[in-house]
Amino acid sequence: MSTAGPHDALEAVYRTEARRVLATLIRLLGGFDAAEEALHEAFAAAAEQWPRQGVPANPYSWLVSAGRFRTIDRWRREARLTGALPELTALAEPIPEPAMPEDIQDDELRLIFVCCHPALAPDARIALTLREVGGLTTEEIARAYLMPAPTIAQRIVRAKAKIRDEAIPYEVPDRSELPARLESALQVIYLIFNEGYAATQGPSLTRADLCTEAIRLGRLMVELLDQPEAQGLLALMLLHEARRATRVDAAGDLVLLEDQDRALWDRALIAEADGLIGQAIASRRIGPYILQAAIASVHAEAAGTAETDWAQIVALYDVLGRVDPSPVVALNRAVSIGMRDGPQAGLAAIETVMGQGGLDGYHLAHAARADMQRRLGLAYAAKTSYRRALELTRQPAERRFIEARLGQL
């Protein structure tokens, strides 16, 4: 036991271990509601005991045990009133770790697959997993989907109710069933990473804890399934992670890709990603994550913005737009056209994409339009676009960047 800084240690453990503790408690207690209550009781016990007794050597195990046994004690007290105590006696006995099928040995990865059960609607699967595994708030999930927060909240409530009412078991699917849940699982992991790479709220632009967790889960997915899209997703995250430290300066302000010090990019991560891309492409099964990773790899290979092969990037976005069309993909392609053919062509492409709908609430779309207008000397139009982007942006670093751009016009 360590007695140094128990309050700080408790906060750090909550940030790094709470989601893993919750995942294990869901498995042990058999449901979301019981596990969430047990998690709160476990941290309440830690807040009371750690300042007096010191921080345990294994906080994760301590919290799981505290949450589980406090819940069992409460159930036993309630059972005495109903005469159901005999049925609960076994819960108080130590539970050995069950043998899991094949390679799955991680509660959070199991929880992702449970939340991605095919009985749940696809949008509900992702919202529930982001909330329960990623620990994102309802508001953060809503911004990721460009949707109202109440809509996301309703999806999560309905998903939990369906799991409870239909007694969907907390179990690992057979290996033959895993590919059917792969798409939702990979999407969830990437959304967790995105919130870490470009946080929608909070004082810092990035959240290293979420990036690290998403990459860990991505590695587990690659180990679990010899599947090219899992390799593509891991490669994509590694390429972004390789330059995460250069995305902000010492003051925490945003640094654009064109201004980043590429000498500081993590070349070991880039090399690992390139190896994964090669393996995935060799399979000849090309999906959206492989294509996005290939785009990020072109950026990583270039000595600077001017040396970037923008023609290749546009071509890759053309393919991505056919494989996995979305307004954001179309926007990124339009920006790349601007880098290849100049701001006039870029602005025209962005206007076309924004005219098709789906991006009015997306601050980066307005910021991209503003940047092309700024490059063309359209100061008034650029100010209008930057102000709209500012209205939609809550992240402090991004707000400071937009405000600085407005100050320059």
N, C-alpha and C positions, 0 to 999 in steps of 0.2 A: 504494500500500500504506500502511496505517495501522499504527503500532506501539503505539497506545494501547490498553491493556487487552485483550490478546489472549485471556486466559482467560475474562474476562467476555463478550467478543465471541463466543467459541466457544459458550458456554452459550446466549447469546441467539440465535445462528444455529441451534443445534440445536432450540430451541423453535419458531422461526418458519419454518425452511426444511427440516427433516428430512423431513417428509412429501412435500413437493414434489420434493426430490431423489430420494426413493425412487420416486415415481411415474415420473419421467423415467428412472431406472435400470432400472425394470421394462420400459419401452418399449425402451430401448437394448440391454438384455441378454437380454430375452425370457423372463424368469421371476421369480417371487417370491423363491425361495431365493437365486439368484445376486445379485439386486438388494439383498436384505437384507444379505448378506455384504459386498457392495461398499459399502453405506452405512456399515457399521461400519469398514471399511478406510479410507474417505474421512475419517471423523471422527478416526480414529487418526492418519492422516497430518496432518490439520489440527492436532491437539493437539501433534504433534511439530514442525511447521514454522512455524505462525503465531507462537509466542512468539519465534522467531529472525528470521523474515522479515517479520512484520507481517501484518495481516488484509487479504486481497485486496479489491479494490474491488467485485468481484462474487462473494461467497462461494458463492452457488448454483451458478454456472458452474464455479467452482474445484472444488467438492465433486463435482459430476457428472463432471468430467473425471478427477479423482483416483480416484474409485471405479471408473469404467469402465476406465481404463488399468491400474490395479492388478489388476483382474479379468482383463483380457486377458493381462497378463504372466503371471499364474498359470496361465491356460489354456494359454499357449504352453509354459510349462515342463512342464506335464502332458502336452501334446501330443507333446513330444519323446520321451516314453517310449512313446507309442503309434503314432508315425509319422503322426499326423494334422495335423502342422503346416501343410501346404498349405491345408487347409480353413479354418484359422483366420487366415490371412494378411490376408484382407479385413477382419477385425474390427479390426485395428490402424490401418486407414486412417480419416481423418476421415469422419464420417457426416453428410451434410447433413440439415437438418431436412426430413422428408418433407412433401409437400403433403398437408394433411388435408382431408377432404371438407367443403365449405361452411364453417360458422362455427366448428367446434370447434378451438380453438388452445391448449388447456390440458391438460397431462398429468394433473392430478388429476381433472379432469372426465372425461377419457377413461378413467382408471382406475376411476372410479365405475361407468361403463357396462360395463366389462369384468367387474367384480365382480358386476354385476347381470345377467350373462348368463343367458338363460332355461334353459340346461342345468343350472344350479345350483338347488338347492331355495331357495324364497323366504327361509326363515329363515337359511340359510347365506350367501346373497347379502349380507344386511344385516350379519350378524356380521363377515364378511370385510371388507366395505368400511369399517365402523367401525374395525376394527383397522388396516387398511392405509392408508386415506385419512385417517381422523380421528385415528389415533394413540392411540385409547383402549385402555386395558388390558382384558384379559379380564374382570377383576373389575368394571370400570366398565360394560362392555357387559352383564354379567350383572345388575347392579343396575338398569340401564335396562329390562331385560326381566323383572325379578322372577324370575330363573331361577338355578340353581346354576352357578357358574363352570366346573366341569368339562364341563357340557353345552355351554356356549358354546365352550370350547376344542376340543371334539370337532367341532363344526360347522365351525370355521375350518380345522382340519386336513383334514377331509374335502373342503372346498371347494377348498383348494389342491391336494390330490391329484387331484381331478377335472379341474381346469384343466390339470395336468401330464399326467395319463394320457390324457386325451382330446384333448390338444394344442389346447385352446381358444385361438385366436389373440388376441394383444394388438392389437386393431384397433378402430377406431371403427365402430359399426354404420351401415348405410345409414340415411339420414334416414327412410325408411319404417318402419324397425325401432325408432326411438327411442321412440315413444309406448308401446310394449309394456314398455319398461324404465323408464318414467317414475316409476311408483309407488314402486318400490324405491329409485330414485335420490333422489327427494324425501324419502322417509322417512329415508334415511341422512343427508342434509344437515341435516334437522331434529334428528335425534338428536345430531349433532355440535354443533349450536347449543345444544341443551338441556344438554349437558355443560358448555358454556361459561357458560350463563346461570345454572345451578344445579349447580355441580360436586359430584360425589358424594364426592370426597376432596380433600385438600389444605388448606392454611392459609386460602385465600381462598374465599369463596362463589361468586365468578365467575371465569372465565378469559377475558379479553378476546381472547386469540389465537384461541381456538376460535370465539367469536362472530363475529369479523372474518372468519375463513376461511369459515365457513358462509354468511355474507351474501355474500361474494365469489362463492362457488359458486352461490348462489341467483340472483345477478344474471346469471351466465353461463347458467344454465338459462333464465331469462326471455328473454335475447337469442337463445338457441338455438332455443327453441320458443315459438311464440305460443300458449301453453296456459294456461287460467285457473287451474289448480291450482298451476302454477309461480308465477304472479303472487300467488296467495293465500299460498303459503308465504313468499315474499319479504316480502310485507306483514306477515305474522304476526311474522317475525323482526325486521323494522324496528320494529314497535310495542313489542316486548319490549326491543329494544336502546335505544329512546328513553328508557326509564326505568331501565336497568341501573345507572347511576351512583348512583341514589337508593335502591337496595335494601340498601345497607349504610351505616353511619355511619362517622365518622372512625376509630373503633376497630375497624372491620371487623365490627361486629355487625349482625345481620339487622334490617331495617326493614320492617314489614308494609305492604302496599299502602295501608291506611287511614291510615298515619302518614307516608307519603312526601311530600316537598315537590314538588308537581306543577308549581310554577313552574320547576323545574329540568329537567323533562322536555324532550326534544329535539323541538320543534314542527316542525322541518323534516323529520325522519324520519317523524313522525306524518302530516304532510301528504302526503309521498311514498307512505306506506302507504295512506292513504285513496284516493289516485288509482288505485293498483293494485287496490284492492278494487272501486272503481267500474268499472274496465275488466273485471275478472273477472265481476262480477255481470251486467254488460251482455251477456256471452256466453250467459247463461241456462244455463250448465253448472256447477251448484253442487256442490262437493266438500267434503271435511272441512277442508282448509286454508283455504278461503275462509270457511267458517263459523267456524273458530277465530279467524281474523283479524277477522271482524266482531264477535265477542265482545270481543276485545282493543280494538277501536276504540271500543266502547261505554264501556269503562273509561277510555280516553284522552280521550274527550269530556267526561266528568263532572268537575265542579269538586271533588268529594270523594266519599267512600264513601256518605254520606247522599243525595247527589244522583244517584247512579248508577241507571240504569234497570234494576233487577234483574228486572223482569217481562220485559223484552226479552231479557235474558241467559238467563233460564230458557227462554224460547221458542226461542232459538237453540240451546240445549243439547238441547231436545226434538228439533229437526231433526237435529242432529249425532248424537244417539243412534240415530236411524233410519238415517242415512247411513253412520256408522262406529261401531257400538256397541262399547264396551269398559268394563271396570270403572272405569277412571280417568275416562272421560267421565261415567259415571253418578255417580261421587263428586263431580265438579265441579258437576254439576247439583244434587245434594243440598245441597251447601254454598250454592249460589245460592238455593235454596229457603229455607234458613235466613236468608239476608240479606233475602229478600223478605217472608217470612211470620213470621219470628221463630225463636229458637233451639229452641223445642220442636218445631216442624215440621221444622227442619233436622236435629235429632238423630234424629227418627223416620225421616227420609229416609236419613240416613247409616247407621243401623242396618239398614235394609232392604237397602241396597246391600252392606254388609259381610257380611250374612247370605247373600248370593248367592255368596260366595267370590271368590277371586282377589286379595284386597287384604290378607290377614293379614300379608304380608311387606313391605307398603308403608308406610313410616313416616308419610307425609303423611295417610294415611287415619286412623291412630290419633291424629295431631295434630288433624285436623279434628273427630273425635269429641270429643276432649278440650276443644277450644275451645267447642263447643256445650254440653258439660257444665259448663264453667267459667261460661259466661254464665247458665246456669240455677241456679248456686249449688250444683251437685252436686260438692262439693270432693273427696270420697273417690273417686268414679268418675272425675273428671277426673285426679286423681293417678295412678290405675291406667293410664289411657289415655296420659298423658304419659310414664309410665315405659316403657310398651311402645314408644312412638315413639322414646324415647331409646335403647332397646336396639337399634333398627334403624338408627339414624343414626350415620354416621361423620363427617359434615361438621362441623368445629369450630364454625362460626358458628351452624348449626342446633342443635347440642348446647347451646351457651351460651344460645340463646333458650329452648329447652325447659327447661333447668335454671332459668332465671329465672322461667318460668311456674310451675314446681313450687315455687320459693321464695316465690311470692306467694300460694299456696293454704294 
